């Protein structure tokens, strides 16, 4: 349902310099129109930011490197590593095939033939048959036979499951893949999806052990727990939760502060820095307020970390007319919605690789939050819809 609103009733969005900088970097990576679509901003605004950055060369390098020293590009090193990897792959094909085909060694001959057919463009058929212990003649006869109706249906399902799993960056398991297929109009059962994932050798990424990073050993004022674990049933811009975490890079730690709207689970504000100071959480709050302009009385919940108990943060929240709420000491359940988001971010994205530079981590995290999490990822706590879908539904209602 479309709702017409006058220009006076829609607050003008404001963006922080950090948001503009990361938006320009994302545009350089995926293109201006695609970056504007992922971030939900006008293309003209992104073009203006890019032009300003080009007029001041070296500014981005100065901001991303400590002490104002620009860092060398790792392009030459990456090219050399790529060349060495290709040589190693060419010299040890059998060793490379073995771990890739590990999931089909215990399967039947038909499954092995199907796996060989999938990988025949990368390796010779004779080599694949020898490694898997099947005859080349049997494989050729299998290819010449017409597939059954069930086999054809499974092949179509496998292609859809592989596409959804890859589009989610290996983060979707069986429940979300089932929901994604049903959203596409395919009434598939959970067991068929389980079998498809097993045939394809796919699985969702797993959780790592939890580490406590909150520094609550201070003597600053602590706000009462106004939120009291009421995570559901809020209208937009009435209850926000905030927290910060750390990301490892080869250059050192990168700290990330985010703010989530409990109504839609959308990330409405974020900020990143090399130092875990009060300015980091204040910048995230300014970013969220500038984009959403919430009414007076919004509940702003966080833990008792020293950054959130600081005078600067409490003063900024008061200037915006917000009620500060804090979890009980050493109680992660009081901010469970934000803890769940950080688990999702780290398991589904950060733990899947290694960041060489802070700038690389910034670009990848912004792309994941704004381009994937807010607009594409199906969220189980909001009925397997995306945060932007839920926000638009609530505003339209």
N, C-alpha and C positions, 0 to 999 in steps of 0.2 A: 504494500500500500504506500502510495507516494504522498507526502505531506508537504504543502507549500508553506514556507515561513518567510516573513519579511526580513529584509536585510538588517533592520534594527534589532530583531530578536536573535540573530546569530552573532555571537561574539567573535571578534577578529582574532584569529590564531596568531600567536607569537612564538617564534622559534629561537632557541639559544644559539650562540655561535658554534658550540660544539655540535649541535644537531645539523647546522648548515654545513660544517666541515665534513661530517661523516656522510651527509647526503651527496656532496660533491664527489667524495671518494667512491661511493656506491655507483654514481652516474658514470664515472670513469671506468668502472669495472663491468657494468651490465648495460650501459647506455642510458641516455637521459630519460626517454619515455618510460622504459621499464623501471628505472629507479623511482620516478615520480609515481608510477602506479603502485609499487610496493610500499612506498612511504606514505601514500595518500596525500600528496601535496601537488599544487599546480605545476605543470611543466615550465611555465614562464618564470615562476619563482626560482625553480632549480636552475634554469638557464642564467638568471641574473646572478645567483650565487657563484656559479661557475665562472662567469665573466669577471667578477670581482676577485676571485682567487687567481685567475690568470694574470690580472694586472699587478698582483703582488707575488711574483715568483719567489719560492724559497720559504714562504710563510708556513706552509703545511709541514715542510721538513723541520722547521724550527720548532713547531708546536709538538710534533711527534717525537722529537729527540731530546734527551735531557741536556741541560746546560747550553741549549741553543746550538748544538753541534749536529749537523746533518749526517745521516748514516749512509753507508754505501749500499747500492742496490745488490740484492743477492742473485741477479739474473745469471751472471757468469757461473756462479757456483751451482745453481739449479740445472743449467745446461750440462755441466760436467757430470753431475749426479745422474741425470737422465741418460747420458751416453753410457756411463758405466753400468747402469741397470739394464740397458738393452743388450750390452755385451754379455752380462751375466745370464740373462734370460736365454740368449741364443746358445750359450755353452752348456746350460743345465736344463734342458727342456723336460727331461723325465722327472727331475726333482721338482720342477714347477708344477707338473701335471698331477703328481701324487697328492699333495694337499688339496688341490682344487677338486679332485674327484673322490676325496675321502668319504663324502656322504653317500656315494653310490656303490662303493665296493661291497656293501652288505645287501644291496638290492638285487632284484632279478635281472635277467639278461635284457629284457625290454627297456628297463630304466637305464641301463648302461648304454644301450644303443641310442636312446634319446639324448643322453648327455653327450655322447660322441657327436651326434648330429648337431647339437648346439655349439660345440666347440671346434667343429671341423674347419672353420675359416681361420682359426688361430694356429692349429697344429695339423700335421698330416694324419689321415685316417689310419694308416698302418701303425704309426706311433701310438695313437690313442687306443687302438684295439689291443696292441701288445701290452700297454701299461695296465689296462683294465682286465686283461685276461680273456678276451673274447675273440672270435675269428672274424677276419675281414669279410669273408664270404657270407657269413651269417648276417653281418651288418648290412651288406649290399642287398641281400634278399629281404631283410626287414624294411629297408627303404623303398623297395619296389612294391611292397604290398600296400593296398589301400587301407587307411586307418578306419577303425570302427567309429560308430557314432559317439560312443562314450569317450573314446580317445580324442576325437575332435572337440568335444565339449570341454574336456579337461585341458586341452591345449589352449582353447580360448580363455578359460578361467585362469590358467597359469600366466598367460600374457597380461591379463588385467591385474592379477595379484602382484606380479613383478613390477608393473608400472606404478601401482599405488605404493608399494613398499619402497621403490626407488624415489618416487616423488616425495615421500615423507622422510627421505634421508635415513632410511633404515630404522626409523623410530616407531613405526606402526607394527603392532603385533596382531594376533588373530581378531580380537574384539573390534579394533578400529578399522581393520580391513573389511570385516563383515559390514560395518556401518557405512563405510565408503562405497562398497559395492551396491548396497541397498539404496543409497542416495543416487546412484547412477541408474536405478531401475532394475537391478538384477537381484531377484529374491533368492539369494544363496544361503545355505546353512553353514553353521559354524564348523561342522565336521569336514565338509568339503574344502573349506578354506584351510583347515589344519592339514589335510592331506596335500593340498596344493603347496603350502609352505614347505612341507617335508620333501615333496618331489623337487622343488626348486632349491632346497638347501638354504632357505632364508629364515631368519629369526630376528626379533627385535633386540635392540641393544639393552644392556643390563645396568642395574644400579651399582654404584660404588659405595663403600662405607661412608657414613656421615661424620663430618668433622665440625666441632663447635668453634666458631670464630668471633662470637660476640664478646666484647670487652665491657662487662657490666660492673666491674670493680672500680667504682668511682663514687664520689660524694655529691654529684649533681642532682638536681630535683628530678623525681620520677613521677610521671603522670599516672593516673588510675587507668585500669583496664575497662574503658568504656565499651569497646567492641564486644568483649566477652564471648568470643568465638562465634559470633553471629555472621557467618560468611555468606549466607544465601538470603535471597528475598529483597535485596536492596535495589532501589531505582538508580539510574545512572548519576554519577558524581555526588553520591551521598556518603560513601564509605570507601576509603582508599587504604591499602596496606603497603608498607615500604620496608625494604631491607637491602643489604649490600652483601656482596660476595667477592671472591678473588679468582683470577684466571692466571695460570702459569704460562709464561712465554720464555723464549730463549734470552730475551733482554731483561727479564725480571717479572715481578708481579704486576698485573693490571687489575685494578679494583673497579667493580661495577655496582652502581646503585640504581634501583628500579622502583617504580611505583605502579601498583595495579589497582584498577577499579573493580571492586568485588561484584558489581552488577553484571558485568560481561566477561570478567577475567582478562580484560584487555590491558596491556602495558601502556599507560598513558604518559609516563615520563621515565627518562633514564639519563645516566651520566657515567663517564668513565674517566679514571685518572690513575696516575702512577703512585699517588699517595692516598692513604685512607684517612682523610681529615674531614672535618665538619663541612668544608666547602663542597665536597663531593655530593653529600646528601642534599645540601641546599640547592646545588645546581640541578639535581634531578627534580626537586620540588618546583623550582622556577619553570623548568621545562613542562611539567605536567600542568601547572596552573596556566601557563601561557597558551597551551593548546586547548584546554577544556573550559577555563573560566568557571569553576564550580560556584554554586551559591554559598552564602555564609552558613556556617554550621556543619560543614562536612567533617566527618570523623577521619582523622589521619592516624592510623595505627602502625606501630613499629615495635621492635624489641627495646630493651633498656641499654643498648649500646651507647658508648660515650658520645658518638657522633650525633645520635638522635636526642640525647639529653643536653646537648650543648646549648649555650645561650643563643648563638646565631640561628640555629635551627628552630628553636622554640619561638624566637622573635619573628622569624619569617612566617611561620605557621600562623601566629597571631595576626600579623599584618594581612594575611590572606583570609582571615576570619574562620580559621579551622580549629576544631577541637582535637588536641593531641591525646592519643591513647597509647598505652604501652603494655606489652605482655608481662606476665609475672616472671620473676627472675629464673633463668635457666629452664624455661618452659617453651619449647619449640612448638607445641601444639596450639598455643595461643595465637600463633601467626602461621598456621598450617598452610594456608593458601599460597603464601609467598615461598615457604619452604618447598612446596610441591613444584612451583614454577622453577626454582633454582635447580631442583633435581632433574626436571625435564630438560632445561637448558644444558646442563653439564653432561647428562647421560646421552641425550640425543644429538648433541652437537659438539661440545667442547672436547669430550673424551674420545671423539672419533679421529683425532689427528693431533698435531703439535704445531703451535704457532711459533714462528721464528722471530717475529717482531710484534711489538704492541700495536703498530699500525695495521698489521695483518689481522690481529685479533679483533680490533675495533671494527674493521670493515665486515668481517664475518659475523660478528655478534649483532651488529645493526641490521645486516641483511636477514639474519634468522629471526630477530624479534619483530621487525616491521614488515618484512616481506613474507615470512612463513608463519610464525606463531600467531600474530594478530589477525591475519587474513586468510590463512589456508588450513592451519592445523585443527583437527576435530578435537574438541575438549570434552572429556567424559562428564565432568560435573555440570555442564550446561547442555546436556542432551545431545552430545556428539555434533555440536555446531561450532562454528568459528567465533572468536570473540567479536569480530566486526559484525557478523550476522546478528548476534544477540543484541549488540548495542543498537544497531539500526532498528531491530524489532521493538526494543523497549522505547526508543525515541519516537517511533511511529505510533506506538500505543498511547 
